[in-house]
Amino acid sequence: MADVQTNTIQTEIPVGLLTQAQKLVEAGWFRSLDEVLLDALRRFLESHRVELMEEFIRQDVEWGLHGDE
């Protein structure tokens, strides 16, 4: 992925989830833990895209009706 801007985040992950993710890397399904987490986040966002867009539309409508109260 050339010329992709990235940010580093720090978070806490339950031990059980981390262990499962590490097993995927060890089994060769992913090259790194970073790749597992990026794929999981990408899949989550793709599967919730409709809900996200609906929420953004609701917020825009609310702002349009009431402004920055």
mmCIF file of the N, C-alpha and C atoms, coordinates in Angstrom:
data_MODEL
# 
_entry.id   MODEL 
# 
loop_
_atom_site.group_PDB 
_atom_site.id 
_atom_site.type_symbol 
_atom_site.label_atom_id 
_atom_site.label_alt_id 
_atom_site.label_comp_id 
_atom_site.label_asym_id 
_atom_site.label_entity_id 
_atom_site.label_seq_id 
_atom_site.pdbx_PDB_ins_code 
_atom_site.Cartn_x 
_atom_site.Cartn_y 
_atom_site.Cartn_z 
_atom_site.occupancy 
_atom_site.B_iso_or_equiv 
_atom_site.pdbx_formal_charge 
_atom_site.auth_seq_id 
_atom_site.auth_comp_id 
_atom_site.auth_asym_id 
_atom_site.auth_atom_id 
_atom_site.pdbx_PDB_model_num 
ATOM 1   N N  . MET A 1 1  ? 0.851   -1.180  0.000  1.00 0.00 ? 1  MET A N  1 
ATOM 2   C CA . MET A 1 1  ? 0.000   0.000   0.000  1.00 0.00 ? 1  MET A CA 1 
ATOM 3   C C  . MET A 1 1  ? 0.893   1.238   0.000  1.00 0.00 ? 1  MET A C  1 
ATOM 4   N N  . ALA A 1 2  ? 1.229   1.698   -1.143 1.00 0.00 ? 2  ALA A N  1 
ATOM 5   C CA . ALA A 1 2  ? 2.109   2.851   -1.266 1.00 0.00 ? 2  ALA A CA 1 
ATOM 6   C C  . ALA A 1 2  ? 1.358   4.141   -0.971 1.00 0.00 ? 2  ALA A C  1 
ATOM 7   N N  . ASP A 1 3  ? 2.042   5.056   -0.327 1.00 0.00 ? 3  ASP A N  1 
ATOM 8   C CA . ASP A 1 3  ? 1.517   6.392   -0.050 1.00 0.00 ? 3  ASP A CA 1 
ATOM 9   C C  . ASP A 1 3  ? 0.231   6.400   0.773  1.00 0.00 ? 3  ASP A C  1 
ATOM 10  N N  . VAL A 1 4  ? 0.030   5.422   1.631  1.00 0.00 ? 4  VAL A N  1 
ATOM 11  C CA . VAL A 1 4  ? -1.134  5.394   2.514  1.00 0.00 ? 4  VAL A CA 1 
ATOM 12  C C  . VAL A 1 4  ? -0.708  5.985   3.850  1.00 0.00 ? 4  VAL A C  1 
ATOM 13  N N  . GLN A 1 5  ? -1.401  7.030   4.262  1.00 0.00 ? 5  GLN A N  1 
ATOM 14  C CA . GLN A 1 5  ? -1.089  7.623   5.554  1.00 0.00 ? 5  GLN A CA 1 
ATOM 15  C C  . GLN A 1 5  ? -1.637  6.729   6.658  1.00 0.00 ? 5  GLN A C  1 
ATOM 16  N N  . THR A 1 6  ? -0.883  6.584   7.730  1.00 0.00 ? 6  THR A N  1 
ATOM 17  C CA . THR A 1 6  ? -1.322  5.757   8.836  1.00 0.00 ? 6  THR A CA 1 
ATOM 18  C C  . THR A 1 6  ? -1.153  6.497   10.153 1.00 0.00 ? 6  THR A C  1 
ATOM 19  N N  . ASN A 1 7  ? -1.859  6.036   11.142 1.00 0.00 ? 7  ASN A N  1 
ATOM 20  C CA . ASN A 1 7  ? -1.729  6.502   12.517 1.00 0.00 ? 7  ASN A CA 1 
ATOM 21  C C  . ASN A 1 7  ? -1.514  5.288   13.397 1.00 0.00 ? 7  ASN A C  1 
ATOM 22  N N  . THR A 1 8  ? -0.846  5.489   14.489 1.00 0.00 ? 8  THR A N  1 
ATOM 23  C CA . THR A 1 8  ? -0.641  4.432   15.467 1.00 0.00 ? 8  THR A CA 1 
ATOM 24  C C  . THR A 1 8  ? -1.597  4.668   16.621 1.00 0.00 ? 8  THR A C  1 
ATOM 25  N N  . ILE A 1 9  ? -2.262  3.587   17.055 1.00 0.00 ? 9  ILE A N  1 
ATOM 26  C CA . ILE A 1 9  ? -3.153  3.685   18.204 1.00 0.00 ? 9  ILE A CA 1 
ATOM 27  C C  . ILE A 1 9  ? -2.713  2.668   19.245 1.00 0.00 ? 9  ILE A C  1 
ATOM 28  N N  . GLN A 1 10 ? -3.094  2.921   20.468 1.00 0.00 ? 10 GLN A N  1 
ATOM 29  C CA . GLN A 1 10 ? -2.828  1.974   21.552 1.00 0.00 ? 10 GLN A CA 1 
ATOM 30  C C  . GLN A 1 10 ? -4.167  1.599   22.156 1.00 0.00 ? 10 GLN A C  1 
ATOM 31  N N  . THR A 1 11 ? -4.381  0.307   22.366 1.00 0.00 ? 11 THR A N  1 
ATOM 32  C CA . THR A 1 11 ? -5.639  -0.147  22.922 1.00 0.00 ? 11 THR A CA 1 
ATOM 33  C C  . THR A 1 11 ? -5.413  -1.380  23.779 1.00 0.00 ? 11 THR A C  1 
ATOM 34  N N  . GLU A 1 12 ? -6.406  -1.724  24.554 1.00 0.00 ? 12 GLU A N  1 
ATOM 35  C CA . GLU A 1 12 ? -6.353  -2.944  25.352 1.00 0.00 ? 12 GLU A CA 1 
ATOM 36  C C  . GLU A 1 12 ? -7.227  -3.989  24.684 1.00 0.00 ? 12 GLU A C  1 
ATOM 37  N N  . ILE A 1 13 ? -6.702  -5.211  24.605 1.00 0.00 ? 13 ILE A N  1 
ATOM 38  C CA . ILE A 1 13 ? -7.411  -6.313  23.967 1.00 0.00 ? 13 ILE A CA 1 
ATOM 39  C C  . ILE A 1 13 ? -7.529  -7.447  24.984 1.00 0.00 ? 13 ILE A C  1 
ATOM 40  N N  . PRO A 1 14 ? -8.711  -8.008  25.158 1.00 0.00 ? 14 PRO A N  1 
ATOM 41  C CA . PRO A 1 14 ? -8.838  -9.154  26.065 1.00 0.00 ? 14 PRO A CA 1 
ATOM 42  C C  . PRO A 1 14 ? -7.877  -10.282 25.663 1.00 0.00 ? 14 PRO A C  1 
ATOM 43  N N  . VAL A 1 15 ? -7.308  -10.943 26.645 1.00 0.00 ? 15 VAL A N  1 
ATOM 44  C CA . VAL A 1 15 ? -6.302  -11.978 26.417 1.00 0.00 ? 15 VAL A CA 1 
ATOM 45  C C  . VAL A 1 15 ? -6.818  -13.054 25.459 1.00 0.00 ? 15 VAL A C  1 
ATOM 46  N N  . GLY A 1 16 ? -8.064  -13.456 25.620 1.00 0.00 ? 16 GLY A N  1 
ATOM 47  C CA . GLY A 1 16 ? -8.619  -14.501 24.756 1.00 0.00 ? 16 GLY A CA 1 
ATOM 48  C C  . GLY A 1 16 ? -8.634  -14.106 23.284 1.00 0.00 ? 16 GLY A C  1 
ATOM 49  N N  . LEU A 1 17 ? -9.017  -12.863 22.999 1.00 0.00 ? 17 LEU A N  1 
ATOM 50  C CA . LEU A 1 17 ? -9.026  -12.398 21.614 1.00 0.00 ? 17 LEU A CA 1 
ATOM 51  C C  . LEU A 1 17 ? -7.619  -12.301 21.056 1.00 0.00 ? 17 LEU A C  1 
ATOM 52  N N  . LEU A 1 18 ? -6.699  -11.811 21.865 1.00 0.00 ? 18 LEU A N  1 
ATOM 53  C CA . LEU A 1 18 ? -5.310  -11.696 21.427 1.00 0.00 ? 18 LEU A CA 1 
ATOM 54  C C  . LEU A 1 18 ? -4.726  -13.072 21.122 1.00 0.00 ? 18 LEU A C  1 
ATOM 55  N N  . THR A 1 19 ? -5.016  -14.027 21.970 1.00 0.00 ? 19 THR A N  1 
ATOM 56  C CA . THR A 1 19 ? -4.525  -15.389 21.765 1.00 0.00 ? 19 THR A CA 1 
ATOM 57  C C  . THR A 1 19 ? -5.054  -15.964 20.453 1.00 0.00 ? 19 THR A C  1 
ATOM 58  N N  . GLN A 1 20 ? -6.340  -15.763 20.188 1.00 0.00 ? 20 GLN A N  1 
ATOM 59  C CA . GLN A 1 20 ? -6.927  -16.250 18.939 1.00 0.00 ? 20 GLN A CA 1 
ATOM 60  C C  . GLN A 1 20 ? -6.285  -15.586 17.730 1.00 0.00 ? 20 GLN A C  1 
ATOM 61  N N  . ALA A 1 21 ? -6.051  -14.278 17.818 1.00 0.00 ? 21 ALA A N  1 
ATOM 62  C CA . ALA A 1 21 ? -5.423  -13.549 16.715 1.00 0.00 ? 21 ALA A CA 1 
ATOM 63  C C  . ALA A 1 21 ? -4.000  -14.046 16.485 1.00 0.00 ? 21 ALA A C  1 
ATOM 64  N N  . GLN A 1 22 ? -3.265  -14.267 17.555 1.00 0.00 ? 22 GLN A N  1 
ATOM 65  C CA . GLN A 1 22 ? -1.892  -14.760 17.428 1.00 0.00 ? 22 GLN A CA 1 
ATOM 66  C C  . GLN A 1 22 ? -1.858  -16.154 16.795 1.00 0.00 ? 22 GLN A C  1 
ATOM 67  N N  . LYS A 1 23 ? -2.848  -16.983 17.110 1.00 0.00 ? 23 LYS A N  1 
ATOM 68  C CA . LYS A 1 23 ? -2.918  -18.317 16.513 1.00 0.00 ? 23 LYS A CA 1 
ATOM 69  C C  . LYS A 1 23 ? -3.144  -18.232 15.006 1.00 0.00 ? 23 LYS A C  1 
ATOM 70  N N  . LEU A 1 24 ? -3.911  -17.251 14.557 1.00 0.00 ? 24 LEU A N  1 
ATOM 71  C CA . LEU A 1 24 ? -4.121  -17.060 13.119 1.00 0.00 ? 24 LEU A CA 1 
ATOM 72  C C  . LEU A 1 24 ? -2.810  -16.708 12.423 1.00 0.00 ? 24 LEU A C  1 
ATOM 73  N N  . VAL A 1 25 ? -2.014  -15.877 13.072 1.00 0.00 ? 25 VAL A N  1 
ATOM 74  C CA . VAL A 1 25 ? -0.702  -15.506 12.516 1.00 0.00 ? 25 VAL A CA 1 
ATOM 75  C C  . VAL A 1 25 ? 0.205   -16.734 12.495 1.00 0.00 ? 25 VAL A C  1 
ATOM 76  N N  . GLU A 1 26 ? 0.256   -17.465 13.597 1.00 0.00 ? 26 GLU A N  1 
ATOM 77  C CA . GLU A 1 26 ? 1.108   -18.659 13.689 1.00 0.00 ? 26 GLU A CA 1 
ATOM 78  C C  . GLU A 1 26 ? 0.709   -19.717 12.655 1.00 0.00 ? 26 GLU A C  1 
ATOM 79  N N  . ALA A 1 27 ? -0.585  -19.798 12.345 1.00 0.00 ? 27 ALA A N  1 
ATOM 80  C CA . ALA A 1 27 ? -1.074  -20.775 11.373 1.00 0.00 ? 27 ALA A CA 1 
ATOM 81  C C  . ALA A 1 27 ? -0.842  -20.322 9.934  1.00 0.00 ? 27 ALA A C  1 
ATOM 82  N N  . GLY A 1 28 ? -0.382  -19.088 9.761  1.00 0.00 ? 28 GLY A N  1 
ATOM 83  C CA . GLY A 1 28 ? -0.084  -18.596 8.422  1.00 0.00 ? 28 GLY A CA 1 
ATOM 84  C C  . GLY A 1 28 ? -1.230  -17.894 7.715  1.00 0.00 ? 28 GLY A C  1 
ATOM 85  N N  . TRP A 1 29 ? -2.330  -17.670 8.413  1.00 0.00 ? 29 TRP A N  1 
ATOM 86  C CA . TRP A 1 29 ? -3.471  -16.994 7.796  1.00 0.00 ? 29 TRP A CA 1 
ATOM 87  C C  . TRP A 1 29 ? -3.191  -15.513 7.593  1.00 0.00 ? 29 TRP A C  1 
ATOM 88  N N  . PHE A 1 30 ? -2.355  -14.934 8.442  1.00 0.00 ? 30 PHE A N  1 
ATOM 89  C CA . PHE A 1 30 ? -1.967  -13.527 8.354  1.00 0.00 ? 30 PHE A CA 1 
ATOM 90  C C  . PHE A 1 30 ? -0.466  -13.428 8.593  1.00 0.00 ? 30 PHE A C  1 
ATOM 91  N N  . ARG A 1 31 ? 0.155   -12.372 8.053  1.00 0.00 ? 31 ARG A N  1 
ATOM 92  C CA . ARG A 1 31 ? 1.594   -12.183 8.229  1.00 0.00 ? 31 ARG A CA 1 
ATOM 93  C C  . ARG A 1 31 ? 1.945   -11.595 9.588  1.00 0.00 ? 31 ARG A C  1 
ATOM 94  N N  . SER A 1 32 ? 0.995   -10.846 10.176 1.00 0.00 ? 32 SER A N  1 
ATOM 95  C CA . SER A 1 32 ? 1.297   -10.178 11.444 1.00 0.00 ? 32 SER A CA 1 
ATOM 96  C C  . SER A 1 32 ? 0.008   -9.904  12.207 1.00 0.00 ? 32 SER A C  1 
ATOM 97  N N  . LEU A 1 33 ? 0.183   -9.584  13.474 1.00 0.00 ? 33 LEU A N  1 
ATOM 98  C CA . LEU A 1 33 ? -0.962  -9.207  14.298 1.00 0.00 ? 33 LEU A CA 1 
ATOM 99  C C  . LEU A 1 33 ? -1.597  -7.922  13.764 1.00 0.00 ? 33 LEU A C  1 
ATOM 100 N N  . ASP A 1 34 ? -0.779  -6.998  13.281 1.00 0.00 ? 34 ASP A N  1 
ATOM 101 C CA . ASP A 1 34 ? -1.306  -5.760  12.677 1.00 0.00 ? 34 ASP A CA 1 
ATOM 102 C C  . ASP A 1 34 ? -2.265  -6.088  11.539 1.00 0.00 ? 34 ASP A C  1 
ATOM 103 N N  . GLU A 1 35 ? -1.875  -7.054  10.697 1.00 0.00 ? 35 GLU A N  1 
ATOM 104 C CA . GLU A 1 35 ? -2.715  -7.429  9.562  1.00 0.00 ? 35 GLU A CA 1 
ATOM 105 C C  . GLU A 1 35 ? -4.049  -8.015  10.030 1.00 0.00 ? 35 GLU A C  1 
ATOM 106 N N  . VAL A 1 36 ? -4.034  -8.821  11.088 1.00 0.00 ? 36 VAL A N  1 
ATOM 107 C CA . VAL A 1 36 ? -5.267  -9.383  11.641 1.00 0.00 ? 36 VAL A CA 1 
ATOM 108 C C  . VAL A 1 36 ? -6.195  -8.259  12.088 1.00 0.00 ? 36 VAL A C  1 
ATOM 109 N N  . LEU A 1 37 ? -5.642  -7.311  12.845 1.00 0.00 ? 37 LEU A N  1 
ATOM 110 C CA . LEU A 1 37 ? -6.455  -6.229  13.389 1.00 0.00 ? 37 LEU A CA 1 
ATOM 111 C C  . LEU A 1 37 ? -6.992  -5.313  12.300 1.00 0.00 ? 37 LEU A C  1 
ATOM 112 N N  . LEU A 1 38 ? -6.175  -5.005  11.302 1.00 0.00 ? 38 LEU A N  1 
ATOM 113 C CA . LEU A 1 38 ? -6.646  -4.174  10.190 1.00 0.00 ? 38 LEU A CA 1 
ATOM 114 C C  . LEU A 1 38 ? -7.771  -4.864  9.426  1.00 0.00 ? 38 LEU A C  1 
ATOM 115 N N  . ASP A 1 39 ? -7.618  -6.164  9.181  1.00 0.00 ? 39 ASP A N  1 
ATOM 116 C CA . ASP A 1 39 ? -8.659  -6.905  8.471  1.00 0.00 ? 39 ASP A CA 1 
ATOM 117 C C  . ASP A 1 39 ? -9.951  -6.938  9.275  1.00 0.00 ? 39 ASP A C  1 
ATOM 118 N N  . ALA A 1 40 ? -9.827  -7.147  10.588 1.00 0.00 ? 40 ALA A N  1 
ATOM 119 C CA . ALA A 1 40 ? -11.017 -7.183  11.442 1.00 0.00 ? 40 ALA A CA 1 
ATOM 120 C C  . ALA A 1 40 ? -11.725 -5.835  11.442 1.00 0.00 ? 40 ALA A C  1 
ATOM 121 N N  . LEU A 1 41 ? -10.963 -4.748  11.555 1.00 0.00 ? 41 LEU A N  1 
ATOM 122 C CA . LEU A 1 41 ? -11.570 -3.417  11.547 1.00 0.00 ? 41 LEU A CA 1 
ATOM 123 C C  . LEU A 1 41 ? -12.215 -3.122  10.200 1.00 0.00 ? 41 LEU A C  1 
ATOM 124 N N  . ARG A 1 42 ? -11.528 -3.463  9.119  1.00 0.00 ? 42 ARG A N  1 
ATOM 125 C CA . ARG A 1 42 ? -12.071 -3.234  7.773  1.00 0.00 ? 42 ARG A CA 1 
ATOM 126 C C  . ARG A 1 42 ? -13.384 -3.991  7.593  1.00 0.00 ? 42 ARG A C  1 
ATOM 127 N N  . ARG A 1 43 ? -13.422 -5.265  8.000  1.00 0.00 ? 43 ARG A N  1 
ATOM 128 C CA . ARG A 1 43 ? -14.640 -6.067  7.862  1.00 0.00 ? 43 ARG A CA 1 
ATOM 129 C C  . ARG A 1 43 ? -15.779 -5.515  8.724  1.00 0.00 ? 43 ARG A C  1 
ATOM 130 N N  . PHE A 1 44 ? -15.459 -5.068  9.934  1.00 0.00 ? 44 PHE A N  1 
ATOM 131 C CA . PHE A 1 44 ? -16.479 -4.492  10.807 1.00 0.00 ? 44 PHE A CA 1 
ATOM 132 C C  . PHE A 1 44 ? -17.083 -3.246  10.166 1.00 0.00 ? 44 PHE A C  1 
ATOM 133 N N  . LEU A 1 45 ? -16.230 -2.362  9.678  1.00 0.00 ? 45 LEU A N  1 
ATOM 134 C CA . LEU A 1 45 ? -16.728 -1.124  9.078  1.00 0.00 ? 45 LEU A CA 1 
ATOM 135 C C  . LEU A 1 45 ? -17.538 -1.394  7.814  1.00 0.00 ? 45 LEU A C  1 
ATOM 136 N N  . GLU A 1 46 ? -17.099 -2.344  7.006  1.00 0.00 ? 46 GLU A N  1 
ATOM 137 C CA . GLU A 1 46 ? -17.859 -2.692  5.807  1.00 0.00 ? 46 GLU A CA 1 
ATOM 138 C C  . GLU A 1 46 ? -19.224 -3.260  6.155  1.00 0.00 ? 46 GLU A C  1 
ATOM 139 N N  . SER A 1 47 ? -19.300 -4.062  7.197  1.00 0.00 ? 47 SER A N  1 
ATOM 140 C CA . SER A 1 47 ? -20.570 -4.695  7.555  1.00 0.00 ? 47 SER A CA 1 
ATOM 141 C C  . SER A 1 47 ? -21.514 -3.734  8.270  1.00 0.00 ? 47 SER A C  1 
ATOM 142 N N  . HIS A 1 48 ? -21.014 -2.614  8.747  1.00 0.00 ? 48 HIS A N  1 
ATOM 143 C CA . HIS A 1 48 ? -21.845 -1.637  9.448  1.00 0.00 ? 48 HIS A CA 1 
ATOM 144 C C  . HIS A 1 48 ? -21.970 -0.315  8.684  1.00 0.00 ? 48 HIS A C  1 
ATOM 145 N N  . ARG A 1 49 ? -21.612 -0.320  7.420  1.00 0.00 ? 49 ARG A N  1 
ATOM 146 C CA . ARG A 1 49 ? -21.622 0.893   6.607  1.00 0.00 ? 49 ARG A CA 1 
ATOM 147 C C  . ARG A 1 49 ? -23.007 1.543   6.559  1.00 0.00 ? 49 ARG A C  1 
ATOM 148 N N  . VAL A 1 50 ? -24.052 0.763   6.378  1.00 0.00 ? 50 VAL A N  1 
ATOM 149 C CA . VAL A 1 50 ? -25.413 1.309   6.290  1.00 0.00 ? 50 VAL A CA 1 
ATOM 150 C C  . VAL A 1 50 ? -25.783 2.014   7.596  1.00 0.00 ? 50 VAL A C  1 
ATOM 151 N N  . GLU A 1 51 ? -25.496 1.351   8.713  1.00 0.00 ? 51 GLU A N  1 
ATOM 152 C CA . GLU A 1 51 ? -25.820 1.950   10.004 1.00 0.00 ? 51 GLU A CA 1 
ATOM 153 C C  . GLU A 1 51 ? -25.046 3.247   10.218 1.00 0.00 ? 51 GLU A C  1 
ATOM 154 N N  . LEU A 1 52 ? -23.776 3.251   9.810  1.00 0.00 ? 52 LEU A N  1 
ATOM 155 C CA . LEU A 1 52 ? -22.964 4.461   9.955  1.00 0.00 ? 52 LEU A CA 1 
ATOM 156 C C  . LEU A 1 52 ? -23.528 5.604   9.113  1.00 0.00 ? 52 LEU A C  1 
ATOM 157 N N  . MET A 1 53 ? -23.876 5.311   7.876  1.00 0.00 ? 53 MET A N  1 
ATOM 158 C CA . MET A 1 53 ? -24.400 6.353   6.995  1.00 0.00 ? 53 MET A CA 1 
ATOM 159 C C  . MET A 1 53 ? -25.737 6.885   7.513  1.00 0.00 ? 53 MET A C  1 
ATOM 160 N N  . GLU A 1 54 ? -26.580 5.998   8.005  1.00 0.00 ? 54 GLU A N  1 
ATOM 161 C CA . GLU A 1 54 ? -27.858 6.439   8.559  1.00 0.00 ? 54 GLU A CA 1 
ATOM 162 C C  . GLU A 1 54 ? -27.641 7.358   9.756  1.00 0.00 ? 54 GLU A C  1 
ATOM 163 N N  . GLU A 1 55 ? -26.678 7.035   10.599 1.00 0.00 ? 55 GLU A N  1 
ATOM 164 C CA . GLU A 1 55 ? -26.395 7.881   11.755 1.00 0.00 ? 55 GLU A CA 1 
ATOM 165 C C  . GLU A 1 55 ? -25.876 9.252   11.309 1.00 0.00 ? 55 GLU A C  1 
ATOM 166 N N  . PHE A 1 56 ? -25.005 9.291   10.312 1.00 0.00 ? 56 PHE A N  1 
ATOM 167 C CA . PHE A 1 56 ? -24.497 10.568  9.808  1.00 0.00 ? 56 PHE A CA 1 
ATOM 168 C C  . PHE A 1 56 ? -25.635 11.412  9.237  1.00 0.00 ? 56 PHE A C  1 
ATOM 169 N N  . ILE A 1 57 ? -26.562 10.767  8.528  1.00 0.00 ? 57 ILE A N  1 
ATOM 170 C CA . ILE A 1 57 ? -27.707 11.485  7.963  1.00 0.00 ? 57 ILE A CA 1 
ATOM 171 C C  . ILE A 1 57 ? -28.585 12.033  9.082  1.00 0.00 ? 57 ILE A C  1 
ATOM 172 N N  . ARG A 1 58 ? -28.850 11.220  10.111 1.00 0.00 ? 58 ARG A N  1 
ATOM 173 C CA . ARG A 1 58 ? -29.650 11.689  11.248 1.00 0.00 ? 58 ARG A CA 1 
ATOM 174 C C  . ARG A 1 58 ? -28.998 12.910  11.909 1.00 0.00 ? 58 ARG A C  1 
ATOM 175 N N  . GLN A 1 59 ? -27.674 12.851  12.085 1.00 0.00 ? 59 GLN A N  1 
ATOM 176 C CA . GLN A 1 59 ? -26.960 13.966  12.697 1.00 0.00 ? 59 GLN A CA 1 
ATOM 177 C C  . GLN A 1 59 ? -27.062 15.221  11.830 1.00 0.00 ? 59 GLN A C  1 
ATOM 178 N N  . ASP A 1 60 ? -26.933 15.064  10.515 1.00 0.00 ? 60 ASP A N  1 
ATOM 179 C CA . ASP A 1 60 ? -27.050 16.206  9.606  1.00 0.00 ? 60 ASP A CA 1 
ATOM 180 C C  . ASP A 1 60 ? -28.452 16.819  9.664  1.00 0.00 ? 60 ASP A C  1 
ATOM 181 N N  . VAL A 1 61 ? -29.475 15.959  9.672  1.00 0.00 ? 61 VAL A N  1 
ATOM 182 C CA . VAL A 1 61 ? -30.853 16.447  9.743  1.00 0.00 ? 61 VAL A CA 1 
ATOM 183 C C  . VAL A 1 61 ? -31.075 17.175  11.056 1.00 0.00 ? 61 VAL A C  1 
ATOM 184 N N  . GLU A 1 62 ? -30.599 16.590  12.137 1.00 0.00 ? 62 GLU A N  1 
ATOM 185 C CA . GLU A 1 62 ? -30.747 17.209  13.458 1.00 0.00 ? 62 GLU A CA 1 
ATOM 186 C C  . GLU A 1 62 ? -30.062 18.571  13.486 1.00 0.00 ? 62 GLU A C  1 
ATOM 187 N N  . TRP A 1 63 ? -28.866 18.648  12.930 1.00 0.00 ? 63 TRP A N  1 
ATOM 188 C CA . TRP A 1 63 ? -28.149 19.921  12.872 1.00 0.00 ? 63 TRP A CA 1 
ATOM 189 C C  . TRP A 1 63 ? -28.928 20.920  12.015 1.00 0.00 ? 63 TRP A C  1 
ATOM 190 N N  . GLY A 1 64 ? -29.474 20.437  10.874 1.00 0.00 ? 64 GLY A N  1 
ATOM 191 C CA . GLY A 1 64 ? -30.238 21.317  9.989  1.00 0.00 ? 64 GLY A CA 1 
ATOM 192 C C  . GLY A 1 64 ? -31.495 21.862  10.655 1.00 0.00 ? 64 GLY A C  1 
ATOM 193 N N  . LEU A 1 65 ? -32.114 21.059  11.501 1.00 0.00 ? 65 LEU A N  1 
ATOM 194 C CA . LEU A 1 65 ? -33.333 21.484  12.174 1.00 0.00 ? 65 LEU A CA 1 
ATOM 195 C C  . LEU A 1 65 ? -33.055 22.383  13.375 1.00 0.00 ? 65 LEU A C  1 
ATOM 196 N N  . HIS A 1 66 ? -31.968 22.098  14.084 1.00 0.00 ? 66 HIS A N  1 
ATOM 197 C CA . HIS A 1 66 ? -31.740 22.794  15.348 1.00 0.00 ? 66 HIS A CA 1 
ATOM 198 C C  . HIS A 1 66 ? -30.426 23.565  15.416 1.00 0.00 ? 66 HIS A C  1 
ATOM 199 N N  . GLY A 1 67 ? -29.539 23.370  14.456 1.00 0.00 ? 67 GLY A N  1 
ATOM 200 C CA . GLY A 1 67 ? -28.267 24.080  14.476 1.00 0.00 ? 67 GLY A CA 1 
ATOM 201 C C  . GLY A 1 67 ? -27.383 23.646  15.630 1.00 0.00 ? 67 GLY A C  1 
ATOM 202 N N  . ASP A 1 68 ? -26.460 24.505  15.998 1.00 0.00 ? 68 ASP A N  1 
ATOM 203 C CA . ASP A 1 68 ? -25.533 24.227  17.104 1.00 0.00 ? 68 ASP A CA 1 
ATOM 204 C C  . ASP A 1 68 ? -26.081 24.794  18.387 1.00 0.00 ? 68 ASP A C  1 
ATOM 205 N N  . GLU A 1 69 ? -27.084 24.170  18.924 1.00 0.00 ? 69 GLU A N  1 
ATOM 206 C CA . GLU A 1 69 ? -27.705 24.686  20.153 1.00 0.00 ? 69 GLU A CA 1 
ATOM 207 C C  . GLU A 1 69 ? -26.819 24.523  21.332 1.00 0.00 ? 69 GLU A C  1 
# 
